[in-house]
Each structure stands twice: as C-alpha cells, then as structure tokens.
Amino acid sequence: MIELESMPLPVSRPDTADTLLRLDGLKTYYPIRKGLLGRVKGHVKAVDGVSLDIRQGETLGLVGESGCGKSTIGRTILRLEQSTGGVIRYRGEDITHYSTSKMRPMRTEMQMIFQDPFSSLNPWMRVRDILKEPMIAHDKASSATVDAEVDRLLDAVGIPRAYKERYAHEFSGGQRQRIGIARALALNPKFIVCDEPVSALDVSIQAQVLNLLKQLQKDMGLTYLFIAHGLGAVKYISTRIAVMYLGKVVEIGTKEEIFRAPKHPYTQILLNAYPVPNPHLRGREKIVVQGDVPSPANPPSGCRFHTRCPFVQDRCRQEEPALLGGIDGHAAACHYAF
Amino acid sequence: MITYIARRLLIFVPVLLGITIINFIIINMAPGNPVDMYIDPNMSPAIAEAKKEALGLNDPLFIQYFKWLGTILTGDLGYSMSSFAPVAQLIGERIMPTVTLGLAALVLALLIAVPLGILSALKQNTKIDYLVTGLSFIGTSIPNFFLGLALIYIFAVNLGVLPTGGMQKLGGDGGFGDRMIHMILPAIVLATAIAGRKVRYVRASMLDVLKQDYLRTARSKGVHEFWVTNKHALRNALLPVITVVGLEIPILLGGAIITEQIFQWPGIGQLTLQSMMSRDYPTIMALNLIAAIAVLGANLLTDVMYSAADPRIKVG
C-alpha cells in the first residue's frame, strides 16, 4: 500500500491566512489485542490519512456512514484521542504532540459538542456547576463574575436562568444538548467540533438546535467542524462538505458542488439515500449500493470503495486513487470521477 | 421522603413477625431444652420436669410463642433461662463492644478498599492492578477463624506486641488506648474480608465510570486530570459502593460470632454462641430480633442514603 505521506498533497492547498485548522495525513489507529497475552494483532484504522483545511468562520460538514471515522477525527483534533500519524495544525501551530498540560490552554480555543446529550453530562452536577467548571479551571472568570457568565450562557442557548440549580437529568434531550452547547461556549472558543449534535434529538428539536448553532456562529464568529451521518442537517448548516468512507475523505467541495454535481460514486449513493421531500421528484433512478462496509481493520486494496462500487473497474482494485481536484477545490478520490 | 420512610417502617412489622416465627420454630427444633443443659446428672427427673413446667417449656409451641410475643410487645425482652438475668441487661452489656468493633472494621475496610480500588482501576491490567486484585482475592477467601488464629500466633505469641484477646488488660483500667490496642487484631480480621470484596466493587465501579462520556466532556473542558478522576469519576463510582456497604452489616454481625469467640471479645457474637449452647430461648430470640432490626434498618438506611447521594434517584 502506498504511504500517504509520500503521495502528492490532495487538492491545491494554499496555506492562506484564513486557514484555522489544518490536518495533514492524520491517522488514528486502535490496536486490536487478542489471545492470552493480549498481543497487538492488527489495527482498526479508524482514521487513515486524512488531509483537510478548515477556514476561519466556515462550517465544514463531515459526512459518512457509521464507523467511517468521523467522530474519531473530531476527537483526535481536540486530542481526546491520540493520533497515530500525521499533523494537526491550529493557527499554524503544530499541536499533534502537545502534552496534556500544554493542551490545556488550547481548550479555551477549541471545544466540542458531544453526540449524546444524555451520557456526556455528569449526573452529579447542577447545570450551574457544569457551566462554571471550565471557567474556574481556566481562571476565565472571578467568583464575582462567574454567576453573571452562567446567566449569559443560559440566555445564549435559551435555557431559563432559573433552571441553573437543576441537574442534567431534569431536562429534555433538546435542553440537555443546549446545556452541552452552553458548556462548549463557556470558554469563548473560536473553533467547535460538533459531533452529531442533533442525531440524538427528536426531528422537531433538531431544527431548533441547528438554528441555535447558526445564530451563535454569526454572533460569536465561530468556526465549526460539523459531523453528521445524515445529509439533511449538513446541507442546512455547512459551507463546505467532506465525505468520508472507511477512514478516508473521498470527496470534498462546497455544499453546492457536493449536492449539485457529486463526483464520487459514494457521494452519489449517499445523496440518493437522502429522502427527497418533494414527492414529485421521488421517481428518479437510484444507484443501488451492494454489500456491507468492509472492516476498517482490513480495508480493501486499491480504492476502498471498490467492493461496493457499482462502477468498479480493474484499476480500482489495485491502485488507490488520490484526492485530486481542480482549482476550485472540489476534489474526489476516484479514478473515474464524474 | 418522610412518608416513604414511614411506609417502609410499617412493612417492618409483618416482616419482623415472620422472622420471629421462623426463628422460634428453628430453635425449638434443635434437640434439648434449657433445663437439659444445666441439670445435674444426679437431679431427679421429677425436679427437672417441674422446672420445665415452671418455665412453660411443656406448653404447646404456639402458646410459648404467643407468651414470648406478649412480653416483647410490652417492651420486655424477658429473662434468660440459663443465667436468669434480664435479657435486656445481658444484651445491653454486650452491644457496645460489638458495635465499636464492627464500625472500626467497616471504617478500616473502606480506608483500605476505596484507595486500592481506585488505584487498581486507574492502572487497569498493570502489575499493580494484578497485585491488588490478587490480594483482594486472598482477603475474600481466607477464613476469618484461620486469619484470627494466625494473627494471634504472629503478633501475640511470637512477637508479643499485641494482646491475644479480651477487650482490656486484666486488672487494667480499660482506658481508650488499652481498648484500641485490644481491638487491632479482631478489627483487622473482620476488615480483611470486607476490604477484599469492596476493592473489587470499587474497582469495577470505577472502571465503569471511567468509560463514561462525561469524563471525556470534563477533559475537553480542560479540567485537570486529578479532578477528572477524583471529582467527576470518584463521586459517581462510590454511589453503588454505598449500597453494598449497607449490605455488609448482616455479614459483619455474622462474622462477629466467630471473631469474638476467637478473640474473647465480650460482645453480641459471644453472647449468641453462649445462649445457643445453653438453649437459652429468650436470649436467642431477642438477639435474633435485634439482628433482624439491624439488617432491616441498614437496608432502609441504604435506600435513603442512595437517594440522598444520587440526584437522579427519588424514593417515594
């Protein structure tokens, strides 16, 4: 297999001033331990060579099936998982190997909204304490101002101030996710990884939370990495979209490019799977995907999608396509891109 | 909460009644009776029979039970059939040593188990973890009579640093320090088994909590790792431990019978064994009643503490 580092960097990647976060060949592997002595017998290649730029003020949507490594990327960027290879740069600073204590000040800049609003809040803590804790940990507020800060955060996410004495379990899923958002905002971060922030919520609540995220982005100048497995939320909130398959980015482009002219067969299939709201348009022809997602512990040779691709050719089985694109930045990792 | 406790206390009444009936049947099934245990071989059978008649031992079983229940309901625990002292007085003299010993053992066990359990969980699958789980396995499986005798042999007989038994030095003043020294060995024996079980419990509970998403949340906030472990994880991990601490109380009472015997500790355990040997029905019944109340009370306390400790649980 060709090592990704030795391959030409995908897309044209001008290191412009507005690049906030840059990933170069990022890899996160999890060891598989087996047998009596628990020896490492291989790796789950959750993220296997991902290169991305996230620009100041944009929302990069990251989509893909369950288990393709989306959440792992988000956690690796925030150093909640240890990367196996590659480089993470935040504002040009290489944070890939920062120690826990060196990473701590970075937490005021980079935050995460977690997927599960039920398990990600400590059941022992009142909302007030959940919001206070990051401010105290980083000396961001004095004891005099901290209560005012808590009120400000609750106002920002639309939770009544009177509820701050309550415990997390006393709230609905949507409210809990708002608390999770308020928690992420407590340190006035610049960059937030939203790890499927609406997938655990009712459809009726999803729009509320998405609108809140959009509003906060506008008000506070935030940059988002928005991870989702459904295209609906991503289409609504993203400026650009990256499509992942088995630990790799297979296509990246602006929202319009991805939705109007997808280049990669996998993206087309994803778009096809996305239910069309207008019943008059439902009759169109569908490309059908075959089989299951291969194991990330033993990904297929050549193009990783070749086992399921309806347009597979011999070349796809042997040669791994690079993520190449035009000047516009719309790129797809496919030998026979549309 | 108050209505909940009141309702639980109300349920105690039929439960205790049932327990006393079963106990009464069981102790009467044991061969012999109080009179057989203290008669002289030369005594004429007629006198023994008269004695049994006087103590009411010839009445039908259910009459005997209702007689006992009648006195209990007036708040009187009756008189011992072997020493003829009031049962309340016998128990009153013995209860404090047992409670002190039990509490000391429980505190000692938790002081050992909680830090070791946390350490073991934080260092999961390392040599430290294997050592701690190995020790806990030994602690759980070693019989307390054996451990007691071994400790007496080492510390009292060979090294001569600690007393072999009793609660105070013979002819001594029985001061606090003296009692503490006498309590060391029996407390260690009782604590060993409890600590062995609790280490595993704390470890499992901690491992479970360490996997929780909200710890990742805490780390992403930039909270110092020390506080992630000791504030976010520990408080949640100790919650299930509270429940099983309550469940140790009956085990502690049972363990006290043997341990008190080995160390000549003048407590409830010793009294229980003595009264069983002499078929002292009123004392056995009273001791059983007290043990049952202690166990039921401990269970109630556990439930109440659980809801006080975990904001998600509301009893009622």
Contacts between the chains, C-beta under 8 A, distances in Angstrom:
chain1	res1	chain2	res2	distance
A	38	B	125	7.6
A	75	B	216	7.7
A	78	B	220	6.0
A	80	B	216	5.7
A	80	B	219	6.1
A	80	B	220	6.0
A	100	B	225	6.4
A	103	B	222	7.9
A	104	B	222	4.6
A	104	B	224	7.7
A	105	B	222	7.7
A	107	B	220	6.6
A	107	B	221	6.6
A	107	B	222	3.3
A	108	B	222	6.9
A	111	B	220	6.6
A	112	B	220	5.0
A	114	B	213	6.2
A	114	B	216	7.2
A	114	B	217	6.1
A	116	B	213	5.9
A	119	B	212	6.3
A	119	B	213	4.0
A	119	B	214	6.6
A	120	B	213	4.2
A	120	B	214	5.4
A	120	B	216	7.2
A	120	B	217	4.8
A	121	B	214	5.7
A	121	B	217	6.9
A	122	B	214	4.3
A	122	B	217	7.3
A	122	B	218	7.1
A	122	B	232	5.5
A	122	B	236	7.2
A	123	B	214	7.7
A	123	B	236	6.9
A	123	B	310	7.3
A	123	B	311	6.7
A	123	B	312	5.5
A	124	B	232	7.8
A	124	B	235	5.1
A	124	B	236	6.0
A	124	B	310	7.8
A	124	B	311	6.8
A	133	B	218	7.5
A	133	B	221	6.0
A	133	B	223	6.3
A	134	B	221	4.0
A	134	B	222	6.4
A	134	B	223	7.3
A	137	B	221	6.1
A	137	B	222	5.4
A	137	B	223	4.9
A	137	B	224	6.8
A	137	B	227	7.8
A	138	B	222	5.8
A	167	B	311	4.4
A	167	B	312	7.1
A	169	B	311	7.2
A	169	B	312	4.9
A	180	B	217	7.8
A	183	B	217	7.2
A	183	B	221	7.2
A	186	B	221	7.7
A	187	B	221	7.7
A	187	B	222	7.6
